[in-house]
Amino acid sequence: MPEKAGSLLAADEDSIAGARRRVMARCDELARVSSTPGSIERVYLSAEHARVNRIVAGWMSEIGMTTWQDAAGNQVGRIGPANGDQDRPALLLGSHLDTVPNAGRYDGIVGVLVALEVVRLLRARPVHAAVSLPFALEVVAFSDEEGTRFGRALLGSSAVAGQWEPSWWQLTDADGVTLRDAFVTFGLDPERVREAARSPDELIGYLEAHIEQGPELDQRGEALAVVSSIASARRFQLAVEGESRHAGGTPYDIRRDALLGASEAALAVERICRAEHHIIGTVGQLEAFPGAVNVVPGEARLSLDLRGEFDGERDRVWTKIASEIDAIMGRRGLHWRAQEVHSARAVYCDPLLQHAVREGIMSTRAPGADNPAVVFSPAGHDGMAIGAITGIGMLFIRNPDGISHHPDEAVAAGDVGHAIQALAESVLQIAADRP
């Protein structure tokens, strides 16, 4: 059984420095693979998706991994354990390569590249090489975490988790192309998508390094944190019905202005959620109809994204919001309805994997330092799907100013170096903890 070897990895400053330089340079290289000149956009089953898969497959092969693109378009690399037993279960490392429109260059991508450097680093050490671990290592570059093209997130990781739904084949993109047709055009066989599924006995866990996508670590002055859970989420489309009338001829006291009712509802979401702990509500879309400059809006539609650390608290706040909207619409003589379009339970990181990540982060800190921060993730991640088949663990990397899903998204090379060391140490800790 391998022993934990924090001092060895910590002392290998040249290897860590080279690894972090590669990650930063490769983030820049992948940023040039985009469907939109002047910005970054890579969506599922596109030519850009195929290109980054080929590039990353080359990097996997370079460090001795066997590579393949699975039946859902995820790119995977594997290196087996020391005894040559290729049937041994694997520890998955990875993240995603797809992006939102006008994206930053680090969300997801850093996690894939850090995982590759962990494999390289462990293989370079004769005593603690990856091939001496009692399990296989796999790096997976998921293909559709964001859901940008077809409006359904986590398609790639859901396929790996065996959760692919037949109804998804009818999803369409902005051009009317169905998911099924996009599969065929990409060169995948829709009838074989379930071959991407992994069974629980094939895996011992999943670890992911990811930029935080928020300012908490930056505010704390800490480079890395242990993730405790991924937030539960519910999404709604709300419709408010009033009455369209002439803008000039309708007195205020008889107006039933749907847009004002929707606006007041949006402000109520902010007010209620600001008063709650770890509950985040966002109205990201608001439309008025008929949309004429001289007509009182008779209908308004708005979205609501509601997230929380705990399912019960999230649901309690939704009940509170709905009650407040009832009151608003009653005062204004309006009617409203809500359609739930997405629901996901909170996913909790495995305690043993959290411990391994904590130990990994501690190896990057001075002796006697305090334990690293433990935070929950309000953003969704592929671990939400993978948690259905194996335990998950996550490591957050500081994101200066907390901005993400934006070209100004950033991460410091030094923090990336700490993340590489911490994730490698986490792998060694998991190996040491296994019977």
Secondary structure, 3 states (H helix, E strand, C coil): CCCCCHHHHHHCHHHHHHHHHHHHHHHHHHHCCCCCCCCCCCCCCCHHHHHHHHHHHHHHHHCCCEEEECCCCCEEEEECCCCCCCCCCEEEEEEECCCCCCCCCCCCHHHHHHHHHHHHHHHCCCCCCHHHCCCEEEEEEECCCCCCCCCCCCHHHHHHCCCCCHHHHHCECCCCCEHHHHHHHHCCCHHHHHHHCCCHHHEEEEEEEEECCCCHHHHHCCCEEEEEEECEEEEEEEEEECCCEECCCCCHHHCCCHHHHHHHHHHHHHHHHHCCCCEEEECCCEEEECCCCCEECCEEEEEEEEEECCHHHHHHHHHHHHHHHHHHHHHHCCEEEEEEEEEECCEECCHHHHHHHHHHHHCCCCCCCCCCEEEEECCCCCHHHHCCCCCEEEEEECCHHHCCCCCCCCCCHHHHHHHHHHHHHHHHHHHHHCC
